[in-house]
Every structure is written in C-alpha cells, then in structure tokens.
Amino acid sequence: MDTVQQEIDQLYKALFGKLVASLLYSSRDIDPETAEDIVHDAFSTALTHWRTQGVPMHSKAWIYKVCRNKALNIISRNKRQSIISDDLADIASMEHKFSESVLNDQPLTLLFACAHPDLSPKTQVVITLKYVVNFKVEAIAKILGMTIDGVDKQLLRARQKIKDEKIILEEPDTNSFIERLPIVHKILYLLFNEGYKSSWGKQLLREDLCEEALTMTKILLDSPLGTKETAALFSLMLFNSARFKSRFTSKGDLLDLEKQDRSLWEKDLITLGCEYLKQSQSDVISSYHIEASIACLHCSATTFEQTDWNTITSLYSKLLQDDSNPFVELNFAIALYYAAQKKEAFEILDRLHRHPFLNQYYLLNATLGKFHHHERNDSLAREFLTKAITQTNFVDEQRFIKGMLDEIGNSH
C-alpha cells in the first residue's frame, strides 16, 4: 500500500463520522445519505489529487474544505436555500462548533442523536456503528451476525426515517439528553458486548469496538450527564476488559472462565473497576450495578473453585426480578450448578431447552452438554454438543465445542 493510500485510510477512519456530522449539523437540507456520498467523494478526490500534487500540510482542513464545497455545489444545483458557515474549511473552528455541546465530545453527542426513541434498538446500534464508530457495512454485518444485505436494508430504512423526520440533524436539547441517557447506556453496553464476544479472527474489531465503548462511557461519566448508573456501566466494562488476554490461547482457541490463566488478568483494570463500582453506590440499583458486582466477584476469586457462587446466584436472582430474560436465566442456571444446586440448575436448563428459540442457541446446548458430561451422562452430552456445533458459524466457537467432544472421547 502506498503512503498516500495509508494517509487516506487513517484520515477516513478518524474523520468519517465527524465529516458526516459536520455536514448534517451545518445544513438542514443535507440528509445522511447525501452527507455520506459527499464525504466518500471528497476522499476519492483527495486520493486522486494527492497522488499527483502530494499530501498537503493541513490534510484534515483540506478534506473539510472539499466537503464544504461539494455540499455547496449540491445545494446550489438543487436550488435549495441553506446556510453552511465558512468555518467548515477551518478544522479548529469546526471542532469548536461541536465542543459547545454539553458533552464536549462530538462522537458522543452524535450517539445521543442516534439514540432517538423513535428508532428501534437494533437500528440505534447499526447507525451508531456506522456514523459514530465509523465501521464499514461488512464489519457491522460480522459484528451483529447479520448479512451485508440486511445491514444495507437497515441503514436504508434508518436514513429514510432520519431524512423524513430530521432525527439526526440537531443536537438534542437538555431535557432530551436526560431522557435518552438510558438508551445511550444500553447502546454503549451493547457496543462493548458485541466487541467482547466477537471471535479471535476479528481481534482488531473486538478491541476497537470495546475501546470505543470504554472511551465514550468515560467521557459521558465525566460530563454533567454522568450518573451512578454510568459509573456502574464503566466498572462492568473495566472488569471484562481485564480478562481480555486470557480468553483465547495463543492459537486462537476460545477458553471458558474455568480454564483461563488468571495470571494474565490485568490487575490494574480490576482495581480501577473496584474503585468505580464503589463510586457507583446508590439507593437505586440498576442492572449495571448487579452485573458489575457479579464481574467483580469473578475477578476477585483466586481460582475458579474459590468463586463466591452463592452470592453470584443471589445477584442473578435479583437481576431476574427486574428483567425476566432467558439469557440471564441461562447464566443463573450455570451459577446454580457451580453453587452445588444442580437439581435447580437442570430444571431451568431443561425448561429453557423447551423454548423454540433458545433450543437453537448454541451456548445453551453447549452448557447442557458440558454439565451432562460432568454428571457422567456422556451419551446425552454428545447429543447436546453435536447439536451446538451446528448452531454457530464462528470457527473459534466450533473449535471450543469440538474440544469438549474430544474431552468426552478421551475420558473413555
């Protein structure tokens, strides 16, 4: 790859979201799709021009200026009346424009715009990945387990709605910021989780997505909008980030919590997570408080066997009181099993397995297979594990399940 292409790629990654947002904020007559086209065209122009003329000293300002001029041409051609301020050509002025926000952070301000209550949760996540995190459609599809065509259609519907209702064109007012805070917490939570659970083969995507979520959560926490709930969410992310290096072997094989090398856990992040969890203490206990407390107990245990499973089951039970979620129930059953409440654990797992949707969830069948193996019911264990291996397309997860099947074979 030549140096000009490298420069373009770096600028694209750093500026795409800002450029789209700057055009949307500067003119009510530019919709998201048009803004994206302008930005893509500007980078194409830069690639052609810079290869013959060289990369300009102020490359960011050059890109901003080209975007401004292309926007003016489109508006003029369509005979629309709009105002696009001259400071679009000046990157310092442009960035100052966004610093006037209560958040003092343009990507997070745009996230609040994406968190419009009239958009579905999935749409909120998709447009956040597109406009805030700057991921390409292919990357979004991989992260969310969607087809590229599915993401394209989701974006098309979102763009149309945004265009018709001008959802993303203006920064929310103070009251809307507060009203949207729970939605933003949820999006940040989902962004981090999508990155955290992604496969080894997508390591850069995993780390980028988790880092974006951590950074924006910290900025939100330090802003006037930050709450005790924000602190709990940040704490949860820190605890999970601390275990990143231990989740895969050097060959990329996925490891469950029981087999992870705890010496690889980052102690500084765990300590920081404990501090923010303490800061988050409040009379109102959110799901993030409970999940962070569970993660804290896992990170504090010297060994898997010394984990305080009884307290963890109590926390999951409380979490289920507020949110009757089958995925939380699965984790609750796992905790019950390790807390020596095996009968109750299998009752929950069997009930979940009768659910038509959960029946197709690889992690439920993998859990049943693992636990039946522990109970020496290897014929049932093979049945569940064989089913589970067909229910995921991720190679590392398939290898993980195959490893359990091999373990059953080696035990005879």
C-alpha positions in Angstrom: 0.0 0.0 0.0 1.5 3.4 -1.0 1.9 6.3 1.5 -0.9 8.4 0.1 -3.4 5.4 0.4 -2.2 4.9 4.0 -2.8 8.6 4.8 -6.2 8.5 3.2 -7.1 5.3 5.2 -6.0 6.9 8.5 -7.9 10.1 7.8 -11.0 8.2 6.8 -11.0 6.2 10.0 -10.5 9.3 12.1 -12.7 11.8 10.3 -15.6 10.0 8.5 -18.1 10.3 11.4 -17.0 13.9 12.1 -17.4 14.9 8.5 -20.8 13.4 8.1 -21.9 15.0 11.4 -20.5 18.4 10.4 -22.5 18.4 7.2 -25.7 17.3 9.0 -25.2 20.0 11.7 -24.4 22.7 9.2 -27.3 22.4 6.9 -30.9 21.2 7.4 -31.1 20.4 3.7 -28.5 17.7 3.7 -29.7 14.2 4.6 -27.4 11.4 5.9 -27.2 9.6 2.6 -26.1 12.7 0.8 -23.7 13.6 3.5 -22.1 10.1 3.2 -21.8 10.5 -0.5 -20.2 13.9 -0.2 -17.6 12.5 2.3 -16.8 9.5 0.2 -16.4 11.7 -2.9 -14.1 14.0 -1.0 -11.8 11.2 -0.1 -11.8 9.9 -3.7 -10.9 13.4 -4.8 -8.1 13.6 -2.2 -6.7 10.2 -3.4 -6.5 11.3 -7.0 -5.2 14.9 -6.2 -2.7 13.9 -3.6 -1.1 11.3 -5.8 -0.1 13.9 -8.3 0.3 17.0 -6.1 1.4 15.4 -2.8 -0.3 15.3 0.6 -1.0 18.9 1.8 0.4 20.1 5.0 -3.0 20.6 6.6 -4.6 17.4 5.2 -7.6 17.5 7.6 -8.5 21.1 6.8 -8.2 20.2 3.0 -10.7 17.4 3.4 -13.1 19.6 5.4 -12.9 22.3 2.7 -13.6 19.9 -0.1 -16.6 18.5 1.7 -17.9 22.1 2.3 -17.5 23.0 -1.4 -19.2 19.8 -2.6 -22.1 20.4 -0.2 -22.5 24.0 -1.5 -22.5 22.7 -5.1 -25.2 20.1 -4.4 -27.4 22.7 -2.6 -26.9 25.2 -5.4 -27.7 22.6 -8.0 -30.9 21.6 -6.2 -31.8 25.3 -5.8 -32.1 24.9 -2.1 -31.6 27.7 0.4 -29.3 26.9 3.2 -26.5 28.3 5.3 -23.2 26.5 5.6 -20.8 28.5 7.7 -17.4 29.4 6.3 -15.6 27.9 9.2 -16.2 24.5 7.7 -12.9 25.0 5.9 -11.2 25.6 9.2 -10.8 22.4 11.3 -10.2 24.3 14.5 -13.4 26.3 14.1 -15.2 23.1 13.0 -14.2 21.2 16.1 -15.0 24.1 18.3 -18.5 24.1 16.9 -19.0 20.6 18.4 -17.2 21.5 21.7 -20.1 23.8 22.6 -22.2 20.7 23.4 -22.9 19.8 27.0 -20.9 16.7 26.4 -17.8 18.4 24.9 -17.4 15.4 22.7 -18.8 15.2 19.1 -19.0 11.4 18.7 -20.9 11.1 22.0 -23.2 13.9 21.0 -23.9 12.2 17.8 -24.5 9.0 19.8 -27.3 10.8 21.7 -28.7 11.8 18.3 -28.6 8.2 17.2 -30.4 7.2 20.4 -33.7 8.7 19.2 -36.6 6.9 20.9 -38.4 6.6 17.5 -35.7 4.3 16.2 -35.7 0.6 17.1 -32.8 -0.6 19.4 -31.2 -2.6 16.6 -31.4 0.5 14.3 -29.8 2.6 17.0 -26.9 0.2 17.3 -26.5 -0.1 13.5 -26.4 3.6 12.8 -24.1 4.1 15.9 -21.6 1.6 14.4 -21.9 3.4 11.0 -21.9 7.1 12.0 -20.2 7.2 15.4 -17.7 4.2 15.3 -17.1 4.6 11.6 -17.4 0.8 10.8 -18.0 -0.3 7.2 -21.1 -2.3 6.4 -19.1 -5.6 6.1 -17.7 -5.1 9.6 -21.2 -4.2 11.0 -22.6 -7.4 9.5 -19.9 -9.6 11.0 -20.2 -8.0 14.5 -24.0 -8.2 14.6 -24.3 -11.6 12.9 -26.3 -10.1 10.1 -25.9 -10.3 6.3 -24.4 -7.4 4.4 -27.7 -7.0 2.6 -29.5 -7.0 5.9 -27.3 -4.2 7.2 -27.8 -2.2 4.0 -31.6 -2.5 4.3 -31.5 -1.5 7.9 -29.4 1.6 7.0 -31.7 2.4 4.1 -34.7 2.4 6.4 -32.9 4.4 9.0 -31.7 7.0 6.5 -35.2 7.4 5.2 -36.7 7.9 8.6 -33.9 10.3 9.6 -34.4 12.2 6.4 -38.2 12.4 6.8 -38.2 13.3 10.4 -34.8 15.1 10.6 -34.0 13.0 13.6 -30.2 13.2 13.5 -29.8 16.8 12.2 -29.9 18.6 15.5 -28.3 18.0 18.8 -30.9 17.0 21.5 -31.9 19.7 23.9 -31.1 19.4 27.6 -34.3 17.5 28.5 -33.8 15.1 25.6 -30.3 14.4 26.7 -31.5 13.3 30.1 -34.5 11.3 28.6 -32.1 9.5 26.2 -29.5 8.6 28.8 -30.9 5.1 29.5 -30.9 4.4 25.7 -27.3 5.6 25.4 -26.3 3.4 28.3 -27.9 0.5 26.6 -26.2 1.2 23.3 -22.8 1.6 24.9 -23.4 -1.7 26.8 -24.3 -3.5 23.5 -21.4 -2.0 21.7 -18.9 -3.3 24.3 -20.6 -6.7 24.5 -20.6 -7.1 20.7 -16.8 -6.3 20.7 -16.2 -8.6 23.7 -17.9 -11.6 22.4 -16.5 -11.3 18.8 -14.2 -14.0 17.7 -10.4 -14.2 17.7 -10.3 -13.8 13.9 -11.8 -10.4 14.4 -9.4 -9.3 17.1 -8.9 -5.8 15.8 -12.7 -5.3 15.5 -13.1 -6.6 19.0 -10.6 -4.3 20.5 -11.6 -1.2 18.5 -15.3 -1.6 19.4 -14.6 -2.2 23.1 -12.2 0.7 23.2 -14.7 3.0 21.5 -17.4 1.9 24.1 -15.0 2.4 27.0 -13.8 5.8 25.8 -17.3 7.2 25.2 -18.6 5.8 28.6 -15.7 7.5 30.4 -16.4 10.8 28.6 -20.1 10.5 29.5 -19.2 9.7 33.1 -17.0 12.8 33.4 -19.7 15.0 31.8 -22.6 16.8 33.6 -24.8 13.9 32.4 -22.8 11.2 34.1 -24.7 9.3 36.8 -24.1 6.5 39.3 -25.5 4.1 36.7 -22.9 5.4 34.2 -20.2 4.6 36.8 -21.5 1.1 37.3 -21.5 0.5 33.5 -18.0 1.8 33.2 -17.0 -0.5 36.1 -18.5 -3.5 34.3 -16.6 -2.7 31.2 -13.3 -2.5 33.1 -13.8 -5.8 34.8 -14.5 -7.5 31.5 -11.6 -5.7 29.7 -9.3 -7.0 32.4 -9.9 -10.6 31.2 -9.3 -10.0 27.5 -5.9 -11.6 27.2 -7.0 -14.8 28.9 -10.0 -15.6 26.8 -8.1 -17.2 23.9 -5.0 -19.4 23.6 -2.0 -18.3 21.5 -3.5 -20.4 18.7 -6.8 -18.6 18.9 -8.8 -21.3 20.8 -11.6 -19.9 23.0 -11.3 -20.7 26.7 -14.1 -20.7 29.2 -13.7 -19.0 32.6 -12.8 -22.2 34.3 -9.7 -22.7 32.1 -8.5 -19.1 31.8 -5.0 -18.3 33.1 -5.8 -15.8 35.8 -2.2 -14.5 35.9 -3.0 -12.9 32.6 -5.8 -10.8 34.1 -4.9 -7.1 34.3 -4.8 -6.3 38.0 -4.7 -2.5 37.4 -8.0 -2.7 35.5 -9.6 -4.8 38.2 -8.5 -2.3 40.9 -9.9 0.5 38.8 -13.1 -1.4 38.2 -13.5 -1.8 42.0 -13.0 1.9 42.5 -15.7 2.8 40.0 -18.0 0.2 41.4 -17.6 1.8 44.8 -18.2 5.2 43.4 -21.4 3.9 41.7 -23.1 3.0 45.1 -26.6 4.4 45.1 -30.0 3.8 46.7 -31.2 2.9 43.2 -29.6 -0.4 42.0 -29.5 -0.8 38.2 -28.8 -3.9 36.1 -25.3 -2.5 35.5 -24.7 -2.4 39.3 -25.7 -6.0 39.6 -23.7 -7.2 36.5 -20.6 -5.2 37.7 -20.9 -6.8 41.1 -21.0 -10.3 39.5 -18.0 -9.4 37.3 -16.2 -8.1 40.4 -16.7 -11.4 42.2 -15.3 -13.4 39.3 -12.3 -11.1 39.0 -11.7 -11.2 42.8 -11.6 -15.0 43.0 -8.1 -16.5 43.2 -9.3 -19.7 41.4 -12.5 -20.8 39.7 -13.3 -23.1 42.6 -13.0 -20.3 45.1 -15.5 -18.1 43.3 -18.4 -17.0 45.6 -21.0 -18.8 43.6 -23.7 -18.4 46.3 -23.5 -14.6 46.2 -23.5 -14.7 42.4 -26.7 -16.8 42.3 -28.3 -14.3 44.6 -27.3 -11.4 42.3 -28.6 -13.2 39.2 -31.8 -13.9 41.1 -32.2 -10.2 41.8 -31.4 -9.4 38.2 -34.2 -11.7 37.0 -36.6 -9.9 39.3 -36.1 -6.7 37.2 -35.6 -8.4 33.8 -37.1 -11.8 33.1 -34.5 -12.5 30.4 -33.8 -16.1 29.1 -30.1 -15.3 28.6 -29.9 -14.1 32.2 -31.7 -17.3 33.3 -29.0 -19.3 31.5 -26.3 -17.6 33.5 -28.4 -18.0 36.6 -28.6 -21.8 36.0 -24.8 -22.0 35.4 -24.2 -20.2 38.7 -26.6 -22.6 40.5 -24.8 -25.6 39.1 -21.4 -24.4 40.4 -23.1 -23.4 43.7 -23.9 -27.1 44.1 -27.6 -26.6 43.4 -27.6 -28.9 40.5 -31.2 -30.0 40.6 -32.4 -26.5 40.3 -29.9 -25.7 37.6 -31.0 -28.6 35.4 -34.7 -27.7 35.9 -34.0 -24.2 34.5 -31.8 -25.5 31.7 -34.4 -28.1 30.6 -37.2 -25.5 30.7 -35.1 -23.2 28.5 -34.4 -26.0 26.1 -38.1 -26.5 25.5 -38.3 -22.8 24.3 -38.4 -22.9 20.5 -35.8 -20.0 20.1 -33.5 -21.0 23.0 -33.4 -24.5 21.7 -31.4 -23.2 18.7 -29.0 -21.3 20.9 -25.6 -22.9 20.8 -24.5 -21.8 24.2 -27.5 -23.4 25.9 -26.8 -26.7 24.2 -23.1 -26.5 24.9 -23.8 -25.8 28.6 -26.2 -28.8 28.8 -23.5 -30.9 27.1 -20.8 -29.8 29.4 -22.9 -30.4 32.6 -24.2 -33.8 31.5 -20.5 -34.8 30.9 -19.7 -33.7 34.4 -22.6 -35.9 35.6 -21.2 -38.8 33.5 -24.2 -38.8 31.1 -21.9 -38.8 28.1 -24.5 -40.1 25.6 -26.7 -37.0 26.4 -23.6 -34.8 26.5 -22.6 -35.8 22.9 -26.1 -35.2 21.7 -26.2 -31.7 23.0 -22.7 -30.8 21.9 -23.2 -32.2 18.5 -26.3 -30.0 18.1 -24.5 -27.0 19.5 -21.6 -27.2 17.0 -24.1 -26.8 14.1 -25.7 -23.7 15.7 -22.8 -21.3 15.4 -20.9 -20.1 12.3 -17.9 -18.8 14.3 -14.9 -21.1 13.9 -13.5 -20.4 17.3 -16.8 -21.4 19.0 -17.0 -24.5 16.8 -13.4 -25.5 17.9 -14.4 -24.8 21.5 -17.3 -27.2 21.3 -15.3 -29.8 19.4 -12.7 -29.6 22.2 -15.4 -30.6 24.7 -16.5 -33.5 22.4 -12.8 -34.6 22.2 -12.7 -34.4 26.0 -15.6 -36.9 26.3 -13.9 -39.2 23.8 -10.6 -39.1 25.8 -12.3 -39.8 29.0 -13.2 -43.4 28.0 
